[in-house]
Amino acid sequence: MNAPISNVRPAPDKVLTDIADYVANYQISSNEAYETARYCLMDTLGCGFEALEYPACTKLLGPVVPGTVVPNGARVPGTSYQLDPVHAAFNLGAMIRWLDFNDTWLAAEWGHPSDNLGGILMMADFLSRNKNPLLMRDVLTAMIKAHEIQGVLALENSFNRVGLDHVVLVKVASTAVVAHMIGCSYDETVNAISQAWVDGQSLRTYRHAPNTGSRKSWAAGDATARAVRLALISKTSEMGYPSVLSAKTWGFYDVLFKGQAFKFQRPFGSYVMEHVLFKISFPAEFHSQTAVEAAMQLHPLVKNRIEDIRRVQIRTHEAAIRIIDKKGPLNNPADRDHCIQYMVAVPLLFGRLTAADYEDDVAHDPRIDLLRDKIDCVEDKRFTKDYHDPDKRSIANALTVEFKDGSKLSEVVVEYPIGHKRRRKDGIPFLVEKFERNLARRFPEKRQEQIRDLCMDARRLEQTPVREFVDLMVV
């Protein structure tokens, strides 16, 4: 005879309380984290401004009911939209992720922690327009904590291996920091985090052939917007689900994680923001960044010999092979920016890789597919080991070009992309240039200068009310 089921609700899973304790009580003391967060804010917003040049993105933006303006609503940077915080978070989140050009975190799970800015900034702006003024220091703190929650969960736990998309971590991280931001009690914050885990989670279907598609560009916007909604629901004292992860049969671990509990490499602090990877040079899936950099170095040597190439070998790491080693037809820009062969072929041919190079008018150049067919990937076990090493976290690629006459060019190896922590000093000037280019896409010259000067002055930025900061970016 089966034992009776107990109706006593259990204590909350430790993962829920650890996250709630962190967002409520942990004091960020790292100047490096705040400095990196400031550059992350600039870069992330700039990526959103560039995305506004693409109709495939802008068609998804605006209110659900056309023409609706929410009084005292959140203002979406780079646009004229004034929306409720949930839909504002979707708008900004979709803009940020659209071109695959914002920051990256690579570990057992991959992701883009700045995806959380959609929910963070839009809720902060909404609160600031409704008698709860926040400063940009508060936004930077929330960014550091969202980065940390998403990144630390990703260090040892591979959601992709069970078919789930990494935006589950955006939902969890955004829910936690937004719940604290809107004044949820400790118990309400725990409940909100449980709601994020119990929610339906996205499959990775839209990131992989033969179904690769543009949902991968708005999935994070959807996740951070859903987080705002769940935090607001929990603020009403709506009940939570304390053993959402560990409950036998019905919990997340048993249903979606093959019965395995999460593992943690380190406690929550400010490690992730300090070590985050910036995409500075190329709008390309991050596992390919060093391959593209190597291809750019080879371009002058091969541009007049493309037809003579017999083979291009990419020596790479296992994660790159699993995600972006792709043969056969590429059906759309979302397919192309997740194909390492495409992302190497374009710079070998043209000496560039921009967002426009994924569009049909460039992709239909027959030379790209002819060269793509000659590019093969092989795993280097050391590259894979160094990719997971917490003291290195390299993202290495090496390219060798062989010609039909049997000759070869010397292999070009790039282990750390320019956006890596080990190359931070080299990269920041280029990150600022990227931000300036993106500001010029949306704003007149005087406004560009105002925004840039404010962002470059750390102390003044931190003391700026969120509402005033966002108002600078309204079109």
Secondary structure, DSSP 4 states (H G I P E B T S, - for coil): -PPPPP-PPPPPPHHHHHHHHHHHHPPP--HHHHHHHHHHHHHHHHHHHHHTT-HHHHTT-S-SSTT---TTPEEPTTS--EE-HHHHHHHHHHHHHTTS-S-BEESSSEE-GGGGHHHHHHHHHHHHTTT---BHHHHHHHHHHHHHHHHHHHHH--SGGGTB-THHHHHHHHHHHHHHHTT--HHHHHHHHHHHHHS---BSGGGSTTS--THHHHHHHHHHHHHHHHHHHHHTT----TTTTT-TTTSHHHHHSTTPPP--SS-SSSHHHHHPBP--S--S-GGGHHHHHHHHHHHHHHTT-GGGEEEEEEEE-HHHHHHH---S---SHHHHTT-HHHHHHHHHHHS---GGGGSHHHHT-HHHHHHHTTEEEEE-HHHHHHHH-TTT----EEEEEEETTS-BPPPEEE-S-TTSGGGHHHHHHHHHHHHHHHHHTTS-HHHHHHHHHHHH-HHHHHTSBHHHHHHTT--
